[in-house]
Amino acid sequence: MNRTHVVERAYQLARTQNCLNTGDVVKALSGEGYSGAEISHFQGSSIRADLNRICKMPKPEAA
């Protein structure tokens, strides 16, 4: 199976209207079938802060 790396997918999700914070990103990743080991990348404060920053950026309205 060839799927998007968990970190890349997290950044993609952070840019969507569905994710308002890192917790939402982690829930979405889990729902997509990423394992706890893969999701453990997001325990670090630096990556969490970066994802939270992206989640809070203005997003274009859905068409």
MITISE-615165 format. One record per residue: residue number from 1; residue in one letter; chain; x, y, z of N, C-alpha, C in turn. Coordinates in Angstrom, 3 decimals, always signed. Each point is the difference from the previous one (the first is absolute). Last residue first. Example, Ala and Ser with C-alpha at 12.3 -4.5 7.8 and 13.67 -1.06 7.14 Angstrom:
2
(node 2, 'S', 'A', (+12.850, -2.250, +7.080), (+0.820, +1.190, +0.060), (-0.770, +1.090, +0.730));
(node 1, 'A', 'A', (+0.290, -5.720, -0.070), (-0.890, +1.190, +0.000), (+0.900, +1.200, +0.000));
# end
This chain:
63
(node 63, 'A', 'A', (-16.339, +26.047, -1.886), (-0.819, +0.438, -1.150), (-1.320, -0.716, -0.057));
(node 62, 'A', 'A', (+3.146, +1.374, +4.405), (-0.333, -1.115, -0.892), (-0.921, +0.507, -1.107));
(node 61, 'E', 'A', (+3.571, +3.288, +2.424), (-1.352, -0.532, +0.153), (-0.217, -1.120, -0.996));
(node 60, 'P', 'A', (+4.951, +1.145, +1.875), (-0.980, +0.438, -0.992), (-1.359, -0.656, +0.242));
(node 59, 'K', 'A', (+3.284, +1.001, +4.093), (-0.144, -0.991, -1.066), (-1.020, +0.512, -1.007));
(node 58, 'P', 'A', (+3.604, +1.908, +4.217), (-1.248, +0.123, -0.756), (-0.027, -0.987, -1.163));
(node 57, 'M', 'A', (+2.848, -1.298, +4.331), (+0.093, +0.911, -1.146), (-1.349, +0.088, -0.707));
(node 56, 'K', 'A', (+1.092, -2.964, +3.734), (-0.630, +1.273, +0.323), (+0.066, +1.011, -1.141));
(node 55, 'C', 'A', (+2.078, -4.363, -0.223), (-1.444, -0.197, +0.208), (-0.724, +1.321, +0.200));
(node 54, 'I', 'A', (+4.732, -0.028, -0.225), (-0.610, -0.198, -1.322), (-1.512, -0.166, +0.139));
(node 53, 'R', 'A', (+2.467, +0.300, +3.960), (+0.114, +1.267, -0.727), (-0.691, -0.114, -1.357));
(node 52, 'N', 'A', (+0.381, -3.900, +2.566), (-1.008, +0.909, +0.568), (+0.007, +1.341, -0.726));
(node 51, 'L', 'A', (+3.354, -3.088, -1.142), (-1.304, -0.431, -0.498), (-1.123, +0.899, +0.538));
(node 50, 'D', 'A', (+4.316, +0.808, +1.638), (-0.051, +0.303, -1.426), (-1.354, -0.389, -0.592));
(node 49, 'A', 'A', (+0.897, -1.139, +4.471), (-0.154, +1.452, -0.130), (-0.118, +0.394, -1.472));
(node 48, 'R', 'A', (+0.921, -4.486, +0.952), (-1.365, +0.330, +0.430), (-0.258, +1.498, -0.161));
(node 47, 'I', 'A', (+4.334, -1.593, -0.791), (-0.900, -0.363, -1.099), (-1.448, +0.302, +0.360));
(node 46, 'S', 'A', (+3.204, +0.827, +3.370), (+0.293, +0.804, -1.185), (-0.964, -0.303, -1.148));
(node 45, 'S', 'A', (-0.027, -2.489, +4.156), (-0.627, +1.322, +0.099), (+0.218, +0.842, -1.255));
(node 44, 'G', 'A', (-0.357, -5.507, +0.155), (+0.967, +1.082, +0.188), (-0.659, +1.367, -0.042));
(node 43, 'Q', 'A', (-2.254, -4.150, -0.914), (+0.137, +0.227, +1.431), (+0.948, +1.164, +0.289));
(node 42, 'F', 'A', (-1.342, -2.193, -4.327), (-0.603, +1.272, +0.379), (+0.008, +0.243, +1.504));
(node 41, 'H', 'A', (+1.481, -4.033, -2.345), (+0.831, +1.102, -0.508), (-0.470, +1.335, +0.560));
(node 40, 'S', 'A', (-2.326, -4.210, +0.609), (+0.879, +0.442, +1.087), (+0.968, +1.099, -0.447));
(node 39, 'I', 'A', (-3.052, -2.477, -2.889), (-0.539, +1.232, +0.563), (+0.888, +0.541, +1.120));
(node 38, 'E', 'A', (+0.998, -4.181, -2.001), (+0.163, +1.059, -0.995), (-0.424, +1.348, +0.576));
(node 37, 'A', 'A', (-0.661, -3.764, +2.665), (+1.436, +0.218, -0.166), (+0.266, +1.109, -1.007));
(node 36, 'G', 'A', (-4.425, -1.468, +0.643), (+0.466, +0.784, +1.140), (+1.482, +0.302, -0.096));
(node 35, 'S', 'A', (-2.478, -0.914, -4.640), (+0.203, -0.688, +1.279), (+0.451, +0.970, +1.095));
(node 34, 'Y', 'A', (-3.285, +0.876, -4.437), (+1.406, +0.101, +0.400), (+0.138, -0.570, +1.410));
(node 33, 'G', 'A', (-4.211, +0.474, -2.577), (+0.688, -1.273, +0.163), (+1.476, +0.077, +0.316));
(node 32, 'E', 'A', (-3.664, +3.418, -0.479), (+0.469, -0.438, -1.306), (+0.829, -1.277, +0.090));
(node 31, 'G', 'A', (-1.634, +2.158, +3.900), (-1.155, -0.412, -0.781), (+0.369, -0.505, -1.384));
(node 30, 'S', 'A', (+3.338, +1.879, +2.728), (-0.434, -1.263, +0.579), (-1.177, -0.569, -0.789));
(node 29, 'L', 'A', (+1.441, +4.274, -1.137), (+0.999, -0.998, -0.400), (-0.388, -1.388, +0.515));
(node 28, 'A', 'A', (-2.632, +3.645, +1.357), (-0.203, -0.278, -1.415), (+0.977, -1.069, -0.492));
(node 27, 'K', 'A', (+0.491, +1.569, +4.400), (-1.244, -0.778, -0.133), (-0.247, -0.384, -1.448));
(node 26, 'V', 'A', (+3.611, +2.870, +0.864), (+0.280, -1.349, +0.504), (-1.240, -0.891, -0.125));
(node 25, 'V', 'A', (-0.495, +4.550, -1.068), (+0.867, -0.648, -0.990), (+0.255, -1.451, +0.413));
(node 24, 'D', 'A', (-2.307, +2.741, +3.008), (-0.847, -0.345, -1.140), (+0.798, -0.732, -1.079));
(node 23, 'G', 'A', (+2.369, +1.684, +3.661), (-0.865, -1.101, +0.427), (-0.909, -0.461, -1.124));
(node 22, 'T', 'A', (+2.685, +3.869, -0.541), (+0.740, -1.247, -0.186), (-0.825, -1.214, +0.416));
(node 21, 'N', 'A', (-2.868, +4.163, -1.516), (+1.177, -0.110, +0.860), (+0.664, -1.361, -0.239));
(node 20, 'L', 'A', (-3.794, +1.383, -2.502), (+0.187, +1.284, +0.676), (+1.213, +0.006, +0.916));
(node 19, 'C', 'A', (-2.252, -2.739, -4.515), (+0.964, -0.116, +1.092), (+0.296, +1.377, +0.589));
(node 18, 'N', 'A', (-2.961, -0.700, -3.785), (-0.448, -0.966, +1.015), (+0.916, -0.066, +1.213));
(node 17, 'Q', 'A', (+0.678, +2.593, -4.136), (-0.920, +0.662, +0.926), (-0.433, -0.925, +1.133));
(node 16, 'T', 'A', (+4.875, -0.560, -2.453), (-1.421, -0.137, -0.301), (-0.845, +0.719, +1.044));
(node 15, 'R', 'A', (+4.883, -0.579, +0.017), (-0.430, +1.071, -0.915), (-1.483, -0.073, -0.347));
(node 14, 'A', 'A', (+2.245, -3.275, +2.677), (+0.040, +1.263, +0.746), (-0.493, +1.160, -0.857));
(node 13, 'L', 'A', (+0.578, -4.346, -1.927), (-1.212, +0.109, +0.816), (-0.062, +1.330, +0.743));
(node 12, 'Q', 'A', (+3.908, -0.977, -2.440), (-1.130, +0.144, -0.924), (-1.293, +0.209, +0.784));
(node 11, 'Y', 'A', (+3.824, -1.001, +2.448), (+0.048, +1.371, -0.498), (-1.121, +0.260, -1.009));
(node 10, 'A', 'A', (+0.463, -4.364, +1.620), (-0.380, +0.878, +1.096), (-0.017, +1.455, -0.455));
(node 9, 'R', 'A', (+1.643, -3.306, -2.948), (-1.463, -0.017, +0.082), (-0.498, +0.923, +1.113));
(node 8, 'E', 'A', (+4.642, -0.592, -0.430), (-0.519, +0.730, -1.151), (-1.525, +0.079, +0.051));
(node 7, 'V', 'A', (+2.047, -2.642, +3.223), (+0.295, +1.421, +0.245), (-0.525, +0.852, -1.153));
(node 6, 'V', 'A', (-0.418, -4.744, -0.336), (-0.854, +0.551, +1.060), (+0.262, +1.493, +0.244));
(node 5, 'H', 'A', (+0.735, -2.277, -4.838), (+0.682, -0.069, +1.291), (-0.809, +0.775, +1.035));
(node 4, 'T', 'A', (-2.497, -2.157, -4.231), (+0.739, +1.190, +0.382), (+0.628, -0.183, +1.375));
(node 3, 'R', 'A', (-0.930, -4.411, -2.874), (-0.781, +1.139, +0.475), (+0.931, +1.114, +0.458));
(node 2, 'N', 'A', (-0.264, -5.061, -2.472), (+0.811, +1.208, -0.131), (-0.828, +1.202, +0.428));
(node 1, 'M', 'A', (+0.261, -5.748, +0.577), (-0.838, +1.176, +0.000), (+0.888, +1.246, +0.000));
# end
